[in-house]
Amino acid sequence: MRRLALLCLPLFALPVVVFADKGFDKAVTKLTATFHPAEAKPGQTVTLKLTVELTDGYHTYPLVQTDKKAAAMVNKVIFPAAGAVVFVGEAIDPANAEIKAEPLLGIKAMKYCTGTVVYERTAVVSPTAKAGKVTVTVPKFIVSVCDKDNCFPPKTLMPEAALTILDGPAVAVDAKYAAEVTAATEKK
């Protein structure tokens, strides 16, 4: 009997791992990173949008949960250090988040997102950036997806967004971001 249990364990564990990888790939139909506007002058404010498109029947999570018991049900984004752009302010969660209770986990209000999910972060084109095309890589975007019965292991992604820095003199950095931009560009 003991020998049978040892032989069955690896056979049982293997399909779960394979299922988990296929689950994420089936759930996420597309992931894009884009700057809006896609062309900007040095000093201009732009917005990075990370867009996750989910298949019907799947959901993902915001970056922040308000219910402390749901704190583990989040995605995470690590933004790059100052370079061609300087990320300022805080990331903005998707506007289409829904809320549900998970009584078995003691959660009264867990946020989750379905369909097309957009995370945003404001950035300022470095006032000293050279004209031309640049690619900004988000070094870590950890995304969790679930269906109604299962959550799949999170995937760590490195999305890239293209930005064209226009030629010409720099524009004045928006006053509300000036201190952050100055501090970040002085560190370089």
DACORRA-V876411 format. One record per run of one state. SS is the DSSP state (H for helix, E for strand, - for the rest). FROM is the first residue (numbers start at 0). TO is the last residue. If there is no record, write none. Layout:
BEGIN
ss=SS from=FROM to=TO
ss=SS from=FROM to=TO
END
This chain:
BEGIN
ss=- from=0 to=0
ss=H from=1 to=26
ss=E from=27 to=35
ss=- from=36 to=37
ss=E from=38 to=39
ss=- from=40 to=43
ss=E from=44 to=53
ss=- from=54 to=57
ss=E from=58 to=59
ss=- from=60 to=66
ss=H from=67 to=69
ss=- from=70 to=74
ss=E from=75 to=77
ss=- from=78 to=83
ss=E from=84 to=86
ss=- from=87 to=90
ss=E from=91 to=91
ss=- from=92 to=96
ss=E from=97 to=101
ss=H from=102 to=104
ss=- from=105 to=105
ss=E from=106 to=112
ss=- from=113 to=114
ss=E from=115 to=124
ss=- from=125 to=130
ss=E from=131 to=136
ss=- from=137 to=138
ss=E from=139 to=142
ss=- from=143 to=144
ss=E from=145 to=145
ss=- from=146 to=149
ss=E from=150 to=150
ss=- from=151 to=153
ss=E from=154 to=156
ss=- from=157 to=158
ss=E from=159 to=164
ss=- from=165 to=176
ss=H from=177 to=186
ss=- from=187 to=187
END
